[in-house]
Amino acid sequence: MEMETVKSFFIGNDDATNDIVVPLQNVSAKHMSAIIGFYRTHLEFRRRTLLPSTEEVKAFDTAFLKNKSNNQLKELIIAANFLNTKELLDFLIETSANRIKDKSVEYVREIFGIKNDYSPEEKARIRTEYKWAFDED
């Protein structure tokens, strides 16, 4: 019930059964399975104690994304956003921000699939005009 998009199919629906079909066209089965696993573990943390150990939660969260590529992270963000899962979405966006922090513009473009459409002249003008943004210090 952490997924607002899914929850909306059940609230006020007295006929809700295990057979209800929830259309999740923006979420692959692989990512949905990972998201459900994420919330099952977090639910277990909360079930054991009202205030789960921060270290335990952080360790799980780190392990959850340990072997995920940048592309897999993007796909999880898209899925979490579609499902409207605030806790997971915040965590994934923070992770994404940490991955691009202090990285080059070229690296960020590559991660997000952004094409560099500046001409060499435009690029030189921008580097001159906003020199402070390109300082390596």
N, CA, C and O atoms as a DFTB+ gen file, in Angstrom:
548 C
 N C O
     1  1       0.820      -1.200       0.000
     2  2       0.000       0.000       0.000
     3  2       0.865       1.266       0.000
     4  3       0.340       2.377       0.076
     5  1       2.183       1.097      -0.085
     6  2       3.093       2.238      -0.203
     7  2       3.033       2.841      -1.600
     8  3       3.515       3.953      -1.816
     9  1       2.456       2.131      -2.533
    10  2       2.391       2.575      -3.921
    11  2       1.043       3.248      -4.162
    12  3       0.027       2.575      -4.335
    13  1       1.042       4.566      -4.170
    14  2      -0.198       5.329      -4.296
    15  2      -0.968       4.970      -5.565
    16  3      -2.198       4.913      -5.544
    17  1      -0.265       4.729      -6.660
    18  2      -0.924       4.388      -7.921
    19  2      -1.703       3.084      -7.778
    20  3      -2.837       2.984      -8.247
    21  1      -1.108       2.100      -7.142
    22  2      -1.764       0.813      -6.944
    23  2      -2.864       0.938      -5.892
    24  3      -3.957       0.397      -6.065
    25  1      -2.579       1.641      -4.818
    26  2      -3.543       1.806      -3.732
    27  2      -4.849       2.411      -4.231
    28  3      -5.923       2.065      -3.740
    29  1      -4.762       3.313      -5.202
    30  2      -5.966       3.975      -5.709
    31  2      -6.940       2.993      -6.352
    32  3      -8.126       3.301      -6.464
    33  1      -6.474       1.826      -6.774
    34  2      -7.362       0.829      -7.363
    35  2      -8.174       0.094      -6.300
    36  3      -9.215      -0.487      -6.606
    37  1      -7.711       0.117      -5.071
    38  2      -8.356      -0.651      -4.014
    39  2      -9.202       0.195      -3.071
    40  3     -10.172      -0.303      -2.499
    41  1      -8.852       1.457      -2.903
    42  2      -9.595       2.322      -1.986
    43  2     -10.985       2.580      -2.552
    44  3     -11.134       3.015      -3.694
    45  1     -11.995       2.308      -1.738
    46  2     -13.380       2.534      -2.149
    47  2     -13.924       1.454      -3.056
    48  3     -15.059       1.557      -3.521
    49  1     -13.148       0.428      -3.318
    50  2     -13.596      -0.668      -4.172
    51  2     -13.906      -1.865      -3.285
    52  3     -13.020      -2.651      -2.950
    53  1     -15.164      -1.992      -2.913
    54  2     -15.569      -3.084      -2.028
    55  2     -15.474      -4.442      -2.707
    56  3     -15.455      -5.476      -2.039
    57  1     -15.413      -4.438      -4.036
    58  2     -15.343      -5.693      -4.774
    59  2     -13.902      -6.136      -5.042
    60  3     -13.666      -7.086      -5.788
    61  1     -12.929      -5.429      -4.417
    62  2     -11.523      -5.755      -4.656
    63  2     -11.230      -7.183      -4.216
    64  3     -11.525      -7.574      -3.086
    65  1     -10.659      -7.935      -5.106
    66  2     -10.289      -9.324      -4.813
    67  2      -8.851      -9.530      -5.243
    68  3      -8.197      -8.611      -5.735
    69  1      -8.383     -10.712      -5.056
    70  2      -7.034     -11.038      -5.512
    71  2      -6.949     -11.064      -7.036
    72  3      -5.852     -11.087      -7.595
    73  1      -8.102     -11.061      -7.712
    74  2      -8.130     -11.149      -9.167
    75  2      -8.125      -9.793      -9.862
    76  3      -8.181      -9.738     -11.090
    77  1      -8.060      -8.701      -9.108
    78  2      -8.091      -7.376      -9.722
    79  2      -6.825      -7.149     -10.546
    80  3      -5.725      -7.498     -10.116
    81  1      -6.985      -6.569     -11.719
    82  2      -5.857      -6.296     -12.600
    83  2      -5.541      -4.809     -12.511
    84  3      -6.407      -3.966     -12.742
    85  1      -4.308      -4.499     -12.179
    86  2      -3.852      -3.121     -12.079
    87  2      -2.918      -2.871     -13.255
    88  3      -1.860      -3.494     -13.336
    89  1      -3.287      -1.966     -14.177
    90  2      -2.422      -1.715     -15.334
    91  2      -1.156      -0.958     -14.935
    92  3      -1.229       0.148     -14.401
    93  1      -0.031      -1.544     -15.189
    94  2       1.256      -0.934     -14.849
    95  2       2.139      -0.901     -16.088
    96  3       3.215      -1.498     -16.111
    97  1       1.679      -0.202     -17.112
    98  2       2.375      -0.199     -18.390
    99  2       3.758       0.430     -18.330
   100  3       4.565       0.174     -19.224
   101  1       4.073       1.234     -17.331
   102  2       5.385       1.875     -17.219
   103  2       6.329       1.134     -16.285
   104  3       7.393       1.649     -15.940
   105  1       5.946      -0.078     -15.870
   106  2       6.749      -0.822     -14.894
   107  2       6.954      -2.249     -15.396
   108  3       5.989      -2.975     -15.634
   109  1       8.207      -2.641     -15.553
   110  2       8.482      -4.017     -15.973
   111  2       8.317      -4.950     -14.776
   112  3       8.370      -4.519     -13.624
   113  1       8.119      -6.223     -15.065
   114  2       7.969      -7.220     -13.992
   115  2       9.231      -7.275     -13.137
   116  3       9.156      -7.426     -11.918
   117  1      10.379      -7.153     -13.779
   118  2      11.658      -7.196     -13.063
   119  2      11.749      -6.067     -12.044
   120  3      12.133      -6.290     -10.896
   121  1      11.393      -4.849     -12.466
   122  2      11.473      -3.705     -11.560
   123  2      10.362      -3.737     -10.506
   124  3      10.573      -3.326      -9.365
   125  1       9.189      -4.222     -10.888
   126  2       8.102      -4.341      -9.918
   127  2       8.490      -5.326      -8.828
   128  3       8.221      -5.093      -7.650
   129  1       9.114      -6.414      -9.218
   130  2       9.569      -7.406      -8.246
   131  2      10.596      -6.800      -7.286
   132  3      10.539      -7.039      -6.080
   133  1      11.532      -6.017      -7.825
   134  2      12.546      -5.358      -6.983
   135  2      11.894      -4.372      -6.023
   136  3      12.275      -4.292      -4.855
   137  1      10.917      -3.624      -6.512
   138  2      10.229      -2.627      -5.672
   139  2       9.443      -3.315      -4.567
   140  3       9.456      -2.869      -3.420
   141  1       8.762      -4.393      -4.909
   142  2       8.021      -5.139      -3.883
   143  2       8.986      -5.693      -2.847
   144  3       8.697      -5.646      -1.651
   145  1      10.126      -6.217      -3.283
   146  2      11.133      -6.718      -2.345
   147  2      11.654      -5.623      -1.430
   148  3      11.854      -5.844      -0.236
   149  1      11.875      -4.429      -1.999
   150  2      12.324      -3.281      -1.220
   151  2      11.320      -2.991      -0.105
   152  3      11.698      -2.854       1.059
   153  1      10.047      -2.900      -0.463
   154  2       9.034      -2.566       0.540
   155  2       8.771      -3.705       1.516
   156  3       8.459      -3.450       2.679
   157  1       8.885      -4.931       1.084
   158  2       8.720      -6.057       2.023
   159  2       9.780      -5.989       3.118
   160  3       9.482      -6.170       4.299
   161  1      11.011      -5.726       2.715
   162  2      12.092      -5.648       3.697
   163  2      11.888      -4.452       4.627
   164  3      12.061      -4.578       5.839
   165  1      11.523      -3.300       4.075
   166  2      11.277      -2.124       4.916
   167  2      10.094      -2.359       5.851
   168  3      10.104      -1.901       6.994
   169  1       9.078      -3.067       5.372
   170  2       7.938      -3.399       6.223
   171  2       8.379      -4.316       7.359
   172  3       7.935      -4.161       8.497
   173  1       9.244      -5.262       7.051
   174  2       9.769      -6.159       8.090
   175  2      10.571      -5.376       9.129
   176  3      10.473      -5.658      10.323
   177  1      11.351      -4.411       8.694
   178  2      12.077      -3.551       9.637
   179  2      11.091      -2.859      10.576
   180  3      11.301      -2.819      11.788
   181  1      10.018      -2.316      10.012
   182  2       9.026      -1.592      10.828
   183  2       8.215      -2.537      11.698
   184  3       7.781      -2.161      12.787
   185  1       8.009      -3.754      11.231
   186  2       7.231      -4.731      11.993
   187  2       7.984      -5.135      13.264
   188  3       7.376      -5.336      14.316
   189  1       9.298      -5.252      13.160
   190  2      10.109      -5.658      14.309
   191  2      10.180      -4.578      15.372
   192  3      10.200      -4.877      16.566
   193  1      10.218      -3.331      14.945
   194  2      10.329      -2.229      15.897
   195  2       9.790      -0.962      15.252
   196  3       9.863      -0.802      14.033
   197  1       9.256      -0.073      16.057
   198  2       8.709       1.172      15.520
   199  2       9.785       2.037      14.884
   200  3       9.536       2.718      13.889
   201  1      10.982       2.008      15.460
   202  2      12.094       2.780      14.916
   203  2      13.219       1.826      14.528
   204  3      14.091       1.521      15.342
   205  1      13.195       1.357      13.277
   206  2      14.248       0.424      12.867
   207  2      15.627       1.080      12.912
   208  3      15.754       2.297      12.777
   209  1      16.634       0.271      13.100
   210  2      18.009       0.751      13.140
   211  2      18.361       1.439      11.828
   212  3      18.208       0.864      10.750
   213  1      18.833       2.671      11.933
   214  2      19.224       3.428      10.741
   215  2      20.333       2.699       9.995
   216  3      20.336       2.658       8.764
   217  1      21.259       2.132      10.728
   218  2      22.366       1.415      10.103
   219  2      21.858       0.194       9.325
   220  3      22.334      -0.093       8.226
   221  1      20.897      -0.513       9.902
   222  2      20.341      -1.698       9.251
   223  2      19.618      -1.311       7.952
   224  3      19.774      -1.977       6.929
   225  1      18.839      -0.248       8.000
   226  2      18.111       0.221       6.820
   227  2      19.091       0.700       5.756
   228  3      18.951       0.361       4.581
   229  1      20.080       1.488       6.166
   230  2      21.079       1.981       5.200
   231  2      21.849       0.828       4.567
   232  3      22.132       0.855       3.369
   233  1      22.185      -0.171       5.353
   234  2      22.918      -1.332       4.822
   235  2      22.071      -2.058       3.781
   236  3      22.574      -2.450       2.728
   237  1      20.785      -2.236       4.078
   238  2      19.904      -2.885       3.103
   239  2      19.775      -2.035       1.843
   240  3      19.885      -2.549       0.730
   241  1      19.541      -0.729       2.019
   242  2      19.366       0.166       0.876
   243  2      20.611       0.178      -0.018
   244  3      20.503       0.185      -1.244
   245  1      21.777       0.181       0.601
   246  2      23.034       0.149      -0.159
   247  2      23.140      -1.156      -0.936
   248  3      23.509      -1.158      -2.111
   249  1      22.819      -2.258      -0.283
   250  2      22.877      -3.564      -0.943
   251  2      21.838      -3.659      -2.061
   252  3      22.082      -4.302      -3.082
   253  1      20.688      -3.025      -1.872
   254  2      19.611      -3.044      -2.866
   255  2      20.086      -2.492      -4.206
   256  3      19.697      -2.995      -5.260
   257  1      20.923      -1.462      -4.168
   258  2      21.389      -0.829      -5.402
   259  2      22.828      -1.164      -5.760
   260  3      23.362      -0.644      -6.739
   261  1      23.455      -2.022      -4.980
   262  2      24.888      -2.293      -5.145
   263  2      25.277      -2.647      -6.580
   264  3      26.231      -2.076      -7.107
   265  1      24.586      -3.544      -7.206
   266  2      24.961      -4.000      -8.542
   267  2      24.069      -3.436      -9.641
   268  3      24.031      -3.963     -10.753
   269  1      23.354      -2.365      -9.323
   270  2      22.478      -1.754     -10.319
   271  2      23.266      -0.750     -11.154
   272  3      23.982       0.096     -10.619
   273  1      23.124      -0.858     -12.452
   274  2      23.774       0.089     -13.358
   275  2      23.009       1.410     -13.340
   276  3      21.915       1.499     -12.783
   277  1      23.595       2.423     -13.950
   278  2      22.907       3.713     -14.040
   279  2      21.606       3.574     -14.814
   280  3      20.616       4.226     -14.484
   281  1      21.599       2.733     -15.839
   282  2      20.380       2.527     -16.617
   283  2      19.300       1.841     -15.776
   284  3      18.127       2.207     -15.846
   285  1      19.700       0.853     -14.988
   286  2      18.739       0.178     -14.115
   287  2      18.201       1.151     -13.069
   288  3      17.019       1.104     -12.728
   289  1      19.055       2.025     -12.563
   290  2      18.619       3.037     -11.602
   291  2      17.582       3.953     -12.246
   292  3      16.564       4.271     -11.630
   293  1      17.838       4.379     -13.487
   294  2      16.868       5.228     -14.197
   295  2      15.531       4.516     -14.354
   296  3      14.478       5.116     -14.144
   297  1      15.570       3.241     -14.721
   298  2      14.334       2.472     -14.894
   299  2      13.574       2.341     -13.575
   300  3      12.346       2.421     -13.552
   301  1      14.302       2.140     -12.482
   302  2      13.658       2.068     -11.169
   303  2      13.035       3.411     -10.794
   304  3      11.953       3.448     -10.209
   305  1      13.706       4.511     -11.125
   306  2      13.152       5.846     -10.846
   307  2      11.857       6.047     -11.622
   308  3      10.874       6.550     -11.077
   309  1      11.855       5.655     -12.892
   310  2      10.646       5.792     -13.709
   311  2       9.506       4.965     -13.099
   312  3       8.372       5.434     -12.999
   313  1       9.821       3.740     -12.697
   314  2       8.808       2.864     -12.101
   315  2       8.312       3.429     -10.772
   316  3       7.105       3.468     -10.533
   317  1       9.221       3.864      -9.912
   318  2       8.839       4.406      -8.608
   319  2       8.014       5.679      -8.774
   320  3       7.078       5.918      -8.011
   321  1       8.354       6.480      -9.751
   322  2       7.589       7.696     -10.019
   323  2       6.181       7.341     -10.497
   324  3       5.201       7.923     -10.032
   325  1       6.080       6.391     -11.418
   326  2       4.768       5.966     -11.918
   327  2       3.914       5.403     -10.792
   328  3       2.715       5.672     -10.716
   329  1       4.539       4.617      -9.917
   330  2       3.812       4.007      -8.803
   331  2       3.542       4.991      -7.674
   332  3       2.763       4.705      -6.764
   333  1       4.190       6.153      -7.737
   334  2       4.034       7.198      -6.721
   335  2       4.424       6.666      -5.344
   336  3       3.650       6.734      -4.389
   337  1       5.643       6.135      -5.269
   338  2       6.179       5.582      -4.023
   339  2       7.201       6.557      -3.460
   340  3       8.383       6.490      -3.797
   341  1       6.750       7.452      -2.611
   342  2       7.580       8.557      -2.143
   343  2       8.887       8.100      -1.502
   344  3       9.949       8.611      -1.856
   345  1       8.836       7.160      -0.577
   346  2      10.044       6.730       0.137
   347  2      11.101       6.195      -0.831
   348  3      12.264       6.596      -0.780
   349  1      10.685       5.296      -1.703
   350  2      11.627       4.710      -2.654
   351  2      12.087       5.742      -3.676
   352  3      13.271       5.796      -4.011
   353  1      11.176       6.552      -4.168
   354  2      11.544       7.566      -5.162
   355  2      12.562       8.539      -4.583
   356  3      13.547       8.867      -5.245
   357  1      12.340       8.999      -3.367
   358  2      13.309       9.905      -2.729
   359  2      14.683       9.247      -2.613
   360  3      15.706       9.873      -2.888
   361  1      14.693       7.985      -2.205
   362  2      15.949       7.243      -2.057
   363  2      16.660       7.095      -3.409
   364  3      17.869       7.303      -3.499
   365  1      15.919       6.740      -4.444
   366  2      16.517       6.543      -5.765
   367  2      17.038       7.851      -6.353
   368  3      18.105       7.874      -6.967
   369  1      16.301       8.924      -6.169
   370  2      16.744      10.223      -6.689
   371  2      17.988      10.691      -5.946
   372  3      18.913      11.227      -6.558
   373  1      18.016      10.493      -4.635
   374  2      19.211      10.855      -3.870
   375  2      20.416      10.043      -4.348
   376  3      21.517      10.578      -4.483
   377  1      20.207       8.766      -4.599
   378  2      21.283       7.912      -5.099
   379  2      21.765       8.402      -6.464
   380  3      22.968       8.459      -6.722
   381  1      20.826       8.753      -7.326
   382  2      21.176       9.267      -8.648
   383  2      21.976      10.560      -8.534
   384  3      22.971      10.746      -9.234
   385  1      21.535      11.456      -7.646
   386  2      22.252      12.716      -7.433
   387  2      23.662      12.458      -6.925
   388  3      24.609      13.120      -7.351
   389  1      23.806      11.498      -6.017
   390  2      25.136      11.166      -5.496
   391  2      26.035      10.586      -6.584
   392  3      27.246      10.807      -6.578
   393  1      25.442       9.845      -7.515
   394  2      26.243       9.254      -8.594
   395  2      26.764      10.305      -9.571
   396  3      27.818      10.108     -10.178
   397  1      26.052      11.410      -9.734
   398  2      26.513      12.431     -10.688
   399  2      27.209      13.600     -10.010
   400  3      27.761      14.475     -10.678
   401  1      27.183      13.611      -8.678
   402  2      27.831      14.693      -7.939
   403  2      29.315      14.753      -8.289
   404  3      30.015      13.740      -8.286
   405  1      29.772      15.960      -8.589
   406  2      31.171      16.229      -8.915
   407  2      31.655      15.515     -10.184
   408  3      32.857      15.321     -10.366
   409  1      30.733      15.131     -11.050
   410  2      31.116      14.488     -12.314
   411  2      31.091      15.532     -13.432
   412  3      30.500      16.601     -13.285
   413  1      31.730      15.211     -14.528
   414  2      31.797      16.125     -15.667
   415  2      30.443      16.212     -16.367
   416  3      29.586      15.340     -16.225
   417  1      30.285      17.273     -17.113
   418  2      29.066      17.466     -17.898
   419  2      28.900      16.308     -18.882
   420  3      27.788      15.823     -19.096
   421  1      29.987      15.875     -19.468
   422  2      29.943      14.786     -20.434
   423  2      29.440      13.493     -19.776
   424  3      28.647      12.756     -20.363
   425  1      29.910      13.231     -18.559
   426  2      29.480      12.035     -17.832
   427  2      27.977      12.088     -17.552
   428  3      27.272      11.094     -17.729
   429  1      27.496      13.244     -17.116
   430  2      26.071      13.404     -16.807
   431  2      25.242      13.248     -18.078
   432  3      24.187      12.614     -18.064
   433  1      25.724      13.828     -19.177
   434  2      25.015      13.672     -20.454
   435  2      24.917      12.199     -20.842
   436  3      23.872      11.738     -21.300
   437  1      26.001      11.476     -20.657
   438  2      26.016      10.058     -21.009
   439  2      25.013       9.268     -20.167
   440  3      24.272       8.438     -20.695
   441  1      24.992       9.523     -18.875
   442  2      24.075       8.806     -17.983
   443  2      22.627       9.029     -18.379
   444  3      21.842       8.082     -18.427
   445  1      22.268      10.276     -18.663
   446  2      20.879      10.605     -18.955
   447  2      20.544      10.595     -20.442
   448  3      19.418      10.906     -20.830
   449  1      21.528      10.236     -21.279
   450  2      21.274      10.151     -22.704
   451  2      20.968      11.504     -23.337
   452  3      20.118      11.608     -24.221
   453  1      21.671      12.544     -22.878
   454  2      21.452      13.892     -23.386
   455  2      22.474      14.180     -24.478
   456  3      23.682      14.077     -24.267
   457  1      21.970      14.535     -25.625
   458  2      22.847      14.838     -26.762
   459  2      23.418      16.244     -26.607
   460  3      22.701      17.177     -26.246
   461  1      24.705      16.385     -26.881
   462  2      25.342      17.699     -26.851
   463  2      25.070      18.372     -28.187
   464  3      25.672      18.020     -29.201
   465  1      24.164      19.338     -28.184
   466  2      23.806      20.002     -29.437
   467  2      24.384      21.416     -29.544
   468  3      23.923      22.218     -30.357
   469  1      25.389      21.718     -28.727
   470  2      26.063      23.013     -28.818
   471  2      27.154      22.960     -29.874
   472  3      27.889      21.979     -29.982
   473  1      27.245      24.019     -30.639
   474  2      28.354      24.118     -31.595
   475  2      29.623      24.436     -30.797
   476  3      29.530      24.888     -29.656
   477  1      30.801      24.209     -31.377
   478  2      32.045      24.536     -30.667
   479  2      32.099      26.013     -30.255
   480  3      32.633      26.348     -29.198
   481  1      31.548      26.886     -31.093
   482  2      31.550      28.319     -30.777
   483  2      30.641      28.614     -29.573
   484  3      31.006      29.381     -28.681
   485  1      29.467      28.000     -29.563
   486  2      28.547      28.202     -28.435
   487  2      29.160      27.653     -27.148
   488  3      29.064      28.277     -26.092
   489  1      29.774      26.512     -27.242
   490  2      30.400      25.890     -26.082
   491  2      31.509      26.779     -25.521
   492  3      31.612      26.948     -24.306
   493  1      32.342      27.350     -26.402
   494  2      33.431      28.240     -25.969
   495  2      32.867      29.503     -25.325
   496  3      33.394      29.970     -24.315
   497  1      31.802      30.060     -25.899
   498  2      31.177      31.265     -25.330
   499  2      30.627      30.984     -23.934
   500  3      30.797      31.792     -23.022
   501  1      29.979      29.856     -23.773
   502  2      29.396      29.495     -22.472
   503  2      30.503      29.265     -21.450
   504  3      30.389      29.701     -20.304
   505  1      31.567      28.588     -21.853
   506  2      32.695      28.356     -20.929
   507  2      33.333      29.667     -20.498
   508  3      33.775      29.798     -19.357
   509  1      33.381      30.629     -21.395
   510  2      33.942      31.944     -21.062
   511  2      32.988      32.718     -20.165
   512  3      33.404      33.301     -19.163
   513  1      31.719      32.723     -20.522
   514  2      30.717      33.496     -19.792
   515  2      30.496      32.951     -18.376
   516  3      30.293      33.722     -17.438
   517  1      30.533      31.668     -18.230
   518  2      30.291      31.036     -16.926
   519  2      31.531      30.271     -16.472
   520  3      31.444      29.106     -16.083
   521  1      32.662      30.922     -16.524
   522  2      33.945      30.290     -16.202
   523  2      33.924      29.631     -14.813
   524  3      34.511      28.565     -14.625
   525  1      33.264      30.249     -13.865
   526  2      33.206      29.726     -12.503
   527  2      32.617      28.306     -12.453
   528  3      32.993      27.509     -11.592
   529  1      31.703      27.995     -13.367
   530  2      31.060      26.678     -13.356
   531  2      31.991      25.592     -13.866
   532  3      31.759      24.408     -13.621
   533  1      33.047      25.986     -14.577
   534  2      33.940      25.001     -15.177
   535  2      35.279      24.929     -14.471
   536  3      36.168      24.187     -14.890
   537  1      35.429      25.703     -13.394
   538  2      36.672      25.645     -12.621
   539  2      36.827      24.270     -12.002
   540  3      35.855      23.687     -11.520
   541  1      37.994      23.772     -12.014
   542  2      38.275      22.448     -11.466
   543  2      38.600      22.487      -9.977
   544  3      38.819      21.435      -9.376
   545  1      38.638      23.658      -9.372
   546  2      39.008      23.796      -7.954
   547  2      37.974      23.248      -7.044
   548  3      38.139      23.290      -5.825
